[in-house]
Amino acid sequence: MAMETLPLRHELKFFINEMQYFILSGVLDSVLQRDPNGDEYNEYHIRSLYFDTVYNTALYDKLNGVQNRDKYRIRIYNFSDRVIKLECKTKVGSLISKRSLTIPKLLCEQLMSGDPAGLETTRSGLLNDVFREMTVNLLRPVVLVDYVREAYLHPAEEVRITFDKQLRSGLGSTDLFNPYVPTVPPFDENVIILEVKYNQVMPPYIRDLLCTYCAGAQQSAISKYTWCRRFEDLEA
């Protein structure tokens, strides 16, 4: 993977409570742009099917604090198969980057079955990487991650602020397109994940808003993927 060709961005994550969420989301709604993908409440549902190697490399690299790592996933929105995204999220030190490719449902189902046939001839670097991981490290689907997202945007530094709510794990299911898969929340209480992404420098007035309305919020290297695998017995 040619890292120098990937745009690297900052990503800050916080656990916030419902009161912090209600206040900050109201302020952001008055000063930033709503995500055009949101409904009338500026929300949309995300379901991601995460992949990992037979060695659970992505999981253990995260738990062990490995600085440079990749995570592969297939993502759909509002339980629809109209737009299906194959993505690789890359962590490089404290920065992140994401490669994304829209794929047809037939290819999605092929990848979900763990079949890399034909991917070696593609011109897509992302699909080439998936082929390598499937053939060398037995990359395969491991867990569904569901949540509702509310997002606000600002063109300066491509700021994107999201509130991820109602996080739920699909446990052992990998049935991406089934809206009736049983899911459970990984948290013991109703917490909301605030994520702030930007290119180089966060605009000062946005930083001031976050400091004012999220004072005391717990910054964390939150991984929804890791949280949603917490129910598995991986010690055996």
N, C-alpha and C positions, 0 to 999 in steps of 0.2 A: 504494500500500500504506500503510495507516494504522499507522505504526510505533508510535504511542503506545498502541495496543491490544495490542501483542505483549509478553508477559513476557520480559524480558531476563535472561540468566543468565551467570555466569562459566564459562569453560572453559579448563582448563589441560591441556597435552599434554606428554608426556615420552617419549623413547626409553629403554627399560630393557633390561637383558640378562636371560638366563634365570634366573640366580641371584637377582637382585632380584625377578623375577616370582614364583619359587617361594616365597620368604620372605614377601613382602608379601601374596600371595594367601592364604597360609595364615593370616596374622594377621587379614586382613580377614574371612575365612570364620568366624573365631571371635568377631568383635565386631559385624559388620554383617549385614544380611539378604541372602539370595541373591535374584537376579532370578527371579521366578516363571516366567519364560519359559524358563529353562534346563533342561537335562536332568539326569540324575543326577550329572553332572560339572559342573553349573552352566555349561553351554556351549550355544550355539546358533549356527547358521550364518546369516550375513547376505550377501545379494547385492543390490547397488545398481546400477541402470542410471542413469548420470549423463547429463544433457542439457547442451548448451552452444549458444550462438548460432553463426551462420555465421562470426562474427568471433572465436570462442573467448574471449568476454568473461570468463566465469567463470575460465578458466585464466589469462589474462593479468592480470586484476585481482588474483588471488592472487599470482602471480609478481612483480607490480609493487608489492605491498603496499598496494593500495587499501583504505581503512579501511572503507567501507560497500559491501557486495556481497551478491549472492544466488547460491545454487546450487540447481538443481532436480534431483530424482532420483525414481525409482520403486524401492521397496524390497520385497523378499520375504524370507521366513525359511525356512530348511531346505529350499530348492528347491521350496517348496509355493506353489500359487496360491490357497490358502485365504484368506490375508490379504495384500492388496496395498496398499501405502501410497504415495501421491503426496505428496512433501514439498518444501518450500522452506526451506533453511537460510539464515538471514540473519545477516550479521556487521555489527555496529554498533560501530565502534571496537574496544574490547577485549572486548565482550560479544557473546553469540550468542542467537538465538531460532530456533524451528522451528515452522512451520505444517505440519500433517499431515492428510491426508484419506484414508480408506479408499475405494478405488475398485473397481468390478467389472472382471473380466478383459477384457471387451469394450472398455471405455473404455481400459484399459491398452494393449491392442493398437492401438487407434486413435491414442493418443499416441505409441506406439513407431513408428508409420508416419509420424508428422509431420503428422497430419490434425487440424486444430483445429475442424472443422465442428461447430456446435452449442454450442460452449463459450461463445459470446458471450451466450447467453441464460440461463446458469446463475446461481444465486444465490450460488455459492461464489466468494469473493474470490480464493482460490488458483487455481481453474480460470480465472477471468477473467484473472489475471496470466499463466497459461500460454498462453491464447489470444492475448493481446497479444504475448508473446515469440515465439510461433510465427509469427504473421502479420507482425510488424514486423521482428524480428531473426532469423527462421528458426531458432528453437530446435529442436534435434533430438538424438536419442540419440547418444552418442559413445563410451562405454567402460563395461565391466562392472568392478565392484570387489567382490571376494569376500574374506571373512575370517571367522574364528571369534571370537565374543565371549564373555567371562566377565564378569559384572557383579555389583556389590554396592551395596546401597541403605541409606540412613538417612533417616528422616523429617525430621530437623532440617535446615532449609534445602534440603530435597529433594536431598540429596547423592546423586550417582550416580558410582560409580567403576568404570571398565571397563578390561579388558585385551583388546586386539584382537590376535589371533595369526593366523599363516599368511596374511598379506595376499598377494593374487594379483590380477593384471590380466588381464582378458579380451581384451586387445589390441584388434583391430579388430572383434570380435564384439559385437552388441547383442542376442543371442538370450537374453533374460532367463530364460526358463523351461527352458532346456536344461542339465541338470546335467553334460553331457559336453563343454561348451565347453572347448577348450584354454586353460589359464591359465598364467601365469608369475609368479614373485615379482619385485617391483620392487627389492628390497633384495639386496645381495650377501651378506649374512649374516642369521642368524636373530635379528631384533630384534622386540621387542614394544612396542606403543604403549599407554601408560597415559594414560587421559583422566579428568579429575576435573571434574565439573560441580556447581554449587551456585548458590543464588539470590543472597544478599547477602554473607554472611560464612561462611567455612568454619568449622565447629565446631573449637575449638582442639585437642581430643584427636585428631581426624582429621588435622589439619595436623601434629601431633607425630608421628603414625604414619608419615606420608609422609616427613617430614624424617628420621626415624630409619632407616627401612628402604629408602629410595630416595636416600640421601645420594649426591650426585655425579651423579644422573640428569640427562641432558641435556634441559632444557626447550626445546621447539621449537614453532614455528607449523606443525605437521605437517598436511598435507593428503593424505589417502589418495587422493583424486581426482587431485591433481597428480602424485603418485608413480606412479599407475597409467597416466598418459599419457606417461611419460618415454620410452617406446619409439618414439613417433611423430616423424616428421620434420616439424616444424612451422615450420621456418625458410624453407621454400620459398615 
